[in-house]
């Protein structure tokens, strides 16, 4: 392990020496550099205005300006350029992030408030995205086993009126429009409206869709010490679901099928409508003591239905595939109320920054699933000949035997669960400055997780209540003001109900939560005011209780570990040259009740390298070049399906026609490589896009 880490560090140094990046200033949104303060007046992942150099944890921040210049249109685009983190396919209908080897579809937050429904999150209204690595229960509660992703939204700007716009079209035919308008509504208030529309297209047959969102926000200074922010967001998404292609006898994606979509052109679809209400009241009792209260209500209505490849035998039956599928609906209402008191006090010569908080979450979630049901097989699987397109559309087709077959999504119910969840939490953390060179962070969180699941199909109601204490400990040594060396320990837990709350049937309601611990040591160095370097070594250990095979009244505790190294380098090398680069090394082993298996966890590439840079050629002209690389990884824990290594190059250029008008081009996959960025399971591998360009115009008035 030691030699591997030394090798990783060497690779990282050479990768970063060639790194190149971007930042284009926005008139209304401050640029954040990794070594500086987070937005002190925003709800953010840290909840205290702590300099990042004093945070004993790895994190990455992507600003609105980086999103704009690199042409990011999805969370997945951002993750591709973030060390230690990768994407999973998400079955074609949701963001799915793999934080240090731990897949998550629920560890997403908006302004620090939980946003756990499965969907693709838009970027149109964001000031920045924060990606924290390692278990984060103290500030976020259950989940966050490998990390969390927090979206910080734009708020009203008092005393200003402005409107900015952006429009883009790509070579696949997709286009998008964005609008950001801020209005003075008085000397102490402002209304800001962000909106977007997107017509979806890509390189895959049948793929299309639409996304629309609007987010009015209102900011009011009730007094010199008190500020109120109110926000409503409506999101409406519909898109085709593409779950990729199968793997062959060698365990790798069958490249000959890269142009085939294994789906029903009419029935593979996902739809989401969401109403999101957010409010935050902030009050400063003095310069040293502040408080805030936040409320969030989200109403989500989600549907996804699809066919996908469930079986393929390249050696025995190379010309046919087995299709399975389902239709799934979710209606969820999330309510969160949280409050924090932040204070600075001195005990003798020791300075303390203390945060004490409490949170209440109520979730009601109804979800059901119906499997496919074919009238020829009278079950959920049917065999079709491989062709472009497959002989199926609108749930009617011809199977591999030449027989007409019809699918019915209303016959074979898989599950129907009605979930009620109440979570009560309290936490406290003390950032202790023992002197100019040594800080300590101490904290703990208590969570009471009370869930009831009504399994309608089984006529069974299961309940479980878990109460957990999650500690956090960090030590920071600062030999210089601009350098910190830290070590930290943190924990989190995931109840047996899982991320989406339905799985406490069978014996699962008798099992304690999975627990995760993270040990991390790292370096943060602000090389200059505009340039920073961070590096970290870490280990995540999972402990999972399982009912013992030989005695169901006892438990086996199964432990597994993931460890690695990562480094980031970001900032201005010169006034004209911005760079952002990262490297991560990840290792681990699958463990079951019989002990280590020798297998590597799925979706854990050993090496990931990314860089982006931009260079201002003149006052009006700038260019950018980037690269993202992932080494080979396994699609499943059995290690018999492989996601091949890939390297993708991207580029950008912009020209400022005037102070108020910019034209830009972003080119993805410059070398036109065939690559497979992620997968969901053995026969569902995503086909990456060929070379494509996006042309955009942006400005203000």
N, C-alpha and C positions, 0 to 999 in steps of 0.2 A: 504493500500500500504506500509506504513512504517513497519508494522509487517512482511509483506511478504519479504521486503528487508532485515530486520534483520535475518529472517530465512534463506534467500539466502546466506547471508554472513557467517552464522554459517555452513551451508552445505558446502560452499566453503572451509572453513578452514579445516574441516575434510577430504574433498576430496583431498586437496593439501598435507595434512600430509602424505597421502599414495602414493603421486605421484612419478612416476619414469620415466626417459627420456634418451636421447642419444646425443652423438656427436663424430664422428670419423673423425679425422683431415685429410684433403686432402692437399697434398704437395703444391698445386698451388692455392687453394681458401681459403681465410681468413675466419675464423669462426666469425660470428657476434653474440654478446650477446645483449639482449634487451636494456641494459643500456648504450651501447657504441655508437660511431658514426656509421652512415650508411656509405657505400662506398662513400668516398668523390669524387672519380674520375669517378663515374658512374652516368648516368641519373637515378634518383630514385624518389620515390613518393613525397619526400619533396622538391626537387629541390635546397635545401640549405644544407650544411654540418652541420646540427643542431643535437646536442646530443639528443637522444630519450627522455631523462629525461626532456628536455626543450620543448618538443612538447605537446601542450595542447589537446591531442586527443588519443584515443585508437588505437593501431595498433599492428600487429603481424608480425614477420619475420621468415620465414622458409628457412634455408640455404640448399645448395646443399648437404651438409653432412647429414643433417636430412632426406632429401628426399631419399638419398641413403640407410641409415641404416634402416629407417622405411619401406623401400620397396614401397614407393609411386610411382604409375605409372600414376596418373591423378590428376587434380585439385580437384576433388571430394574427393580423399583420403586425401589431405591436409586439406580441409575444415572440415572433420570429426573430426580433432584434433584442431580446432580453435574455441575459445569461441565467442558466440554471432552471429555465422554464421552457416548456414546449407545449404544443397543442395536441389534443386528441380530436378525432373526427366529430364527435358529438352527434353521430347518426344523421348528420346533415341538417339538423334543426336547432342547434344550440351552441353557445360557447362552451368549450370544455378545455380546461387548462391543466397541465401536468406540472405541479410545483415540486421540483426536486424528486421526481419519481412518483408523486401521489396525484392521481387523477381526481379532478373536482369539477362538478357542474353547479355547485351552490355557493362557493366561497367568493361571492361577488357582493360589492357594497356600493351604494350611492351616497356620497357625503357622509360616509361612516355608518350608514344604516343598511341593514341586510336586505339584499335583493336576490332571492334564491330560486326564482322560477327559471326554468330552462328555456332560454331564447337567445337570439343574437342581439347584443347590446349596441346601440348606435353611438356615434362619437360626435355628433353635430353640436352638442351643447356643453362640451367639456373644456375646462381650464387646464386640467392635467389628469393623468392616470398614474396611480401609485401601486407598485407591485412589491409586496413585502414577502420575504421568504422565511421559512421556518414556522413552527406552531405559534399561533397568535391569540391564545384564548383570553389573555388578560384584558385586551381591548375589544375583542370580537366575540368571545364566547365559544360555544361548541363549533367543531369543524375547523377550517383553516389549518388542516393537518400538515400541509406542506407549504402553505402560504395563502395570502388573500390578495384580491385585486379590488382597489377602491377607485371609483370615478368621482372626481371633484367637478361639480358643475359651475357654470358661469352664473354670476349674480349681478344684480343691478348696480350701476355706477352712479352715485349721487353727484350732481353738478355737471354732468356731461350729456350731450345728445349726439348720437352717431348711429350710422347704419353701415354694415359691411355685408358683402355678398360673395358667394362663390358658386361656380357652375363648372361641371366637368362632363366629358364624354370619353369613352374608351373604344378601342378597336373591336371589341365584342359587340358593341351597341348599347352598353349600359350608360346611363347618364344620371346626374344628380344635381340638385339645387339646394343651396343653403342661404339662410338669411339670419342676421344678428342685428337687432335694433334696440337701442337704449334711449329712453325718453325721460327727461326731467318732469316730474309730477309735483314739484314744489321744491323749496329750498332744502328740505331734509328727506326727500324720497325720490325713488326712481323705479321705473318699470322697464324691464328688459324682456324681449321676446326672441327666442331662437326657434327656428323651424327648418325642416328639411324634407325633401322628396327624393326618392331614389327608384329608378327603374333598373331592375336587376337582369343582367345577361352575363354569360361566361362561355367557355370553350366547349361545354358539354351539351349534347343533344337535349332538347326539351327544357333546359333550365331557363326559368324566368321568374319574375316576382316583382313586388312593389313594397317599398317601405315609406312610411310617413310618420313624422313626429313634430310636435309643437310643444314648446316649454316656456310659457310666460312666468316670469319671476318678479316679485315686488320687494323692494328694500326700503325700510323706513327707520330713520333715526328718531326714536321716541324721545330721546334726550341725549346729552353729550356722552352719557355713560351706557345707554341702552339702545340696542339695534334689533330690529325684527326683519327676518327674511322669510318670505312665503313663496312657494313654488307649486305649480301644477304641471304635470307632463302627461300628454296623451301619445301613445305609441301604437301604430297599426302596421303589422308586418304580414306578408304572405309570400311564400317562395316554394319553389320546387325542391323536393328532397332527393339528393343523389348520394347514395351510400357506397359508391365506388365499385371496385372490381375484385374478383377472387384471386387467391394465390394458387400456385401450381404445385407439382410434386416436389419442387425444390424449396417450397415454402415462401417463394417470392412472388410479387404481383406478376400476373401474366401480361407481359407488355403487348402481346397481340390483341388483347381486349381493351387497350387503353382508350379507344374511341367508342366503346359500347357502353350504354347506360342500362344497367340491370334494374329496371323500374317500370312502373306503369305510367305512361306519359300523362294520364289524366288524374290518377289517384295518389301519386306521390306528392303530397303537399303538406305544408305546415302553415298555420294561421295563429296570430296572436293579436289581442287587443288588451291594452293595459292603461289604467288610470293611476297615476302616481302623485300623491300629495305630500309635500315636505314643508316643514316649518322649523325655524330655529330662532329662539330668543336669547340674546346675549346681554349680560349686564356686568359692568365693572364697578365693584364696590369701592375699589381704590386701584392704584397702580399695581398693587401686590396681590389682590384677590379679585377673581373673576368667576362668573358662573354662566352656564348655558343650559337651556332645555330644548331638546329636539323631539319632534314628532314626525312619524312617517306612516302613511297608509297607502298600500298598494292593492289594487284589484286587478287580477289577471285572469284572462280567459284564453286558454291555449288548446289547440288541436294539432296533432300530427298523425298522418297515416301514410303507410309506405309498404312497398314490396322491396325485398333485398335478397341477395344470395346467401342461403344458409348452408349450402353444400356444393362442393365441386370436386370431382375425381378426375384429374387430368390424365392419369395413366389408364384408368378403366373405362371412362366415359368422357372423352375430351370434348365432345360436341354438345353436351347438355349441362344445365345447371339446375339445382333445386332452389325454388323460390319460397320464401316464407314472408310473413308480414303481420301488421297489426294496425289498428287505429286506437289512438290514445287521446283522452281529453283531460284537462286539468282546469278546475276553477279554484282559485286561491285568493284569500284575503289576508294580508299581513298588516298588523298594527304594531308599531314600536314607539315607545315613549322612553326617553333617556335624559338623564341630567348629570352634569359634571360641575364640580367645584374645584377650581384651580387656584392654588395659593403659593406664595413665596414667603418663607419664614427663615429666620436665623436662630440657631441654637449655639450661642457663643460665636465661634469663628466659622461654624459649619452652616452652609447655605442649603436649604431644601426647596425643591419645587414639587409640590404634592398635588396629585389629582385623586379625588374621591368621586365615585360615580355609581349610579344605579340604572338599571334598565329593565323594562317589562316588554315582553313580546307575546302577542296573541296571534296565532295562525289557525285559520280554518281552510282545509284543503280537501276538495272532492276530486278523486281521480279514478278513471276506469280505463280498461283496455279490453278490446275484442280482437282475437286472432283472425287471420285469414281463414276462410272455410271454402274449400273447392268442392264443387258438386261431383267431380270425377273421383277424387280420392277420399272425400268425406273427412278430411282433416286439414291441417294448416299448411301442408307442403304439397307442391306440385312441381313437375319436371318440365322444363321448356328447352327447346333447341336454341343454341347460341346464334344470334343473328343481330344485325343492326338495321332496324330496331327489333327487339324481342316481339314475339307474336302475342302481345297482350296490350289492351288499351281499354280504359273504362271498366275494368274488372271482368272483361270478356276476352278470351283468347283461344289459341289452339295449342295443346300441349305437345310434348315431344313425340307422343304416339299418334299424332294427327287428329286427336279428338277435341271437339269443342269443350271448353271448360269455362266455368263462371265462378268468380269469387264473391262471397257475401260477408261483409264486415259486421253483420248484426247477429250472427248465429252463435259463435263460439266465444263466450265471455271468459276472459283470463282472470281479471280481478276487478273489483269495485270497492274502493275504500273511502271512508269518510273520516277525516282526521281532525282532531281538536288538540291544540298544543298551547300550553302556557309556560313561559320561561321567565323566571325572576332572577335577577343577577345584581351583585354588588361587588365593587372592586376598589382597590386603593393602590397607589403607586407613589413612591418617593424617589426623586432624583436628588442624590446627595452629593454636594460638592465639598469634598474634604480638604480641598486646597486647590491651587492652580493646576496641579498635575494629576489629581486622582478623583474620579467620580464613581459612585455606586448607584445602581438602580435596583430597588427592591419593590416587589408588588405581589399581589395575589387577587384572585377573583373567585367568588362563589357563584355557582349556577345551580338553580333548581329547575330541572327539565321534566315537565309533567305532560305526558301524552296519552291520548285515548284513540285507538284505531278501530273503527267499525268495519269489519270485513263482511260486506253485504252478501257476497256469494256464499261464504261459509256460515253465515248467520252467527258470527263470533265477534265479540267485543273484547279487545285486549287493552290493558292499561299498564303503564310503567312510569315510575318516577325515579329519576337519577339526580343525585346531588353530588357535585364535584367541586373541589378546590383546585385551581390551576395557578401555580406559582410562576414568578418571573424573577430572575436574578441576573444582573449585569455588572461588570467592572470595567472601567475605562481609565487607561493611563495615558496622559498627554505630556510627552516630553517637550513638546512645543505646542503653542496655541493652535497651529494648523495641522497637527498630527495626533491621531488617537490610535491606541492599541487596545482592543477590547476582548473580553470573553463573556459569554452569556449562556444561560440555561433557561428554557421555557417549556411549558407543557400545554397540551390541549387534549380534548376528548371528542369522540364521535359516538353518539348513542346508537344502539342496535336498530333503531328505526331508520337509520340511514339518512342520506342527504335529503331525500324527498319524502320521508316520514311514514312510509307504508309497511316497512318490513319488521314487524314484531310478532309475526305469526309463528306457529310451531313452537319451538323451544327458545326462540330469540328473545321473548319477553322475560326469560329467566337469566339472561346474560348481561353482565356489566358492559359498559361502553368500551370500545377500543380506546386506548390511550397512546399519546404520542409525546415524545420528549425530543428536544433539540438542544444539542451542545454546539456552540459556534465560537470561533476565535477569528479575529480579523484585524485589518489595518485600514484606516481612513486617512488620506493625506490630501489636504487642499494645497496643491502645488502653487497655485496663485489664486487670486480672487475669481478667476474664470476657468480654472482647470483643476480637476480632482481625480484621484485614483483610490479605488477601494478594492480590497481583497478579503476573502474569507475561507476558512476551513470549517466544515460542519459535519454533523452526524445526526440523523433522525432515526429514532428507535420506536417501533410500533409493538405494543403488547395487546394481544387479542385473545380474550377468553373464549374457549370452545368447549362444548359438552364432550366429556371423555367417551370414547367408543366403548370401553369395557365397563364403565360405570356412569350412566347418565346423570347420577346425582352429584358427580364431581366434575371439575373443570380441568382442562389442559390450558395452560397459558402459552401462547405461541408468540415468540418474539422474532422480529426481523429488523434489519438495519439498512439504511441507505447513507452513504457518506460521499463527500466530494469537496471540490475546491472551485471557487469562482473569482473572477476579477472584472472590474469595470474601469473604464477610462473615459472621461467626458469633459469637454470644455473647449475653450478657444486656445489653439496653439499659437495663432497670431490674430491680429485684428480681423483678418479676412478668412481665416481657416478654422472651421469648427470640426471637432472629431467626437465620435461616440463609438466605443468598442467594448466588446465583452467576450469572455471565454469561460466555459465551465467544464469541469470533469466530474462525472457521476459514476458511482459504483454501488452495487448492492447484490443481495442474494435472496431468493425466495425461500421461505421457511414454512413448513407445514407441521402437523402434529407429530410427525416422525423425525423432525429436525431439519437441518439444512438440506436443500435438494440439489445444490450445485447449479441451479438455474438462475438466470438474471431476471429481475422484475421487468415486466412489459413497459414499453414507452420510456425507456431510460437510456438515451444515447450516451455513450461514454464521453464523447467530445462534442461541444457546441461552440462555434465561433461566429461572431457577427461584428461587422463594423459599418459605420456610415460616416461620410464626411461631405462637407460642402465647402466650396471656395468661391469667394467673391472676386470675380475676374475684373470687374469694374464697378462703378457706383450703381449701375443698372443691371448688370448681368452676373448671374451666379450659376454654378454647376454643382452636382452632387454625384457621388458614387458609393455604392454599398455592396456588401456581401453577407450572406448568411449560410452557415454550413452546419449540418448535423451528421454525425457518424451513424453507422448502422445500429438499429435497435430491434427489439423483438415486439411483435404485435400481441403476443399472448404470453402468459406466465409459463406455459409448457415449452417455450423457446423453439417451436416447430414452424412458426410463421415469422418472416423477417421483413422489416421495413428497411429498404436499402439506404445507404448513405447518399446524401445529395449536397450540392453546392449551387447556390443561386446568386446571380449578380443583378443588381438593380441600379438605375441611374435617374438623374433628374436635372432639369435646367429651368431657369426662370429669367424673365426679362421684365423690368419695371418700365412700362410705357410712360408712366407718370407717377406722381406721388400717390395717386388714387387708383391705379390700374396696373395689375400684374398678369402676365400670361406665363403658363408653366406647362412643362411636359414631364411625365414620369414614365419610365420604361421598366417593366418587370421581366425578369428572366432573359437578360441580354443575350445569353448564349443559346437560347431556345432549347434547353435541356428537357428531356422527359424525366420527371421526378415524382416522388410520392411522399408528400409532406407529413401525412399522418394516417391513422386507421382507427377503426372502432373494434373490430374483431378479425378473425382469420381471413374471412372472405369479403371484407368491406374495407378496401384500401383506396384512399383518395388519390385521384390523378391531378397532379399540379398543372397549372396553366402554362401554355407555351408563351413565347415572347408576345407581349402586348403593351400597348401604350395608352396612357390617359392624358388627355389634353384638358387644361382647365384655365379659367379666368377668374380673378378675384379682385375685389376693390372695395371702395367705401365712398360714401357721399353723405 
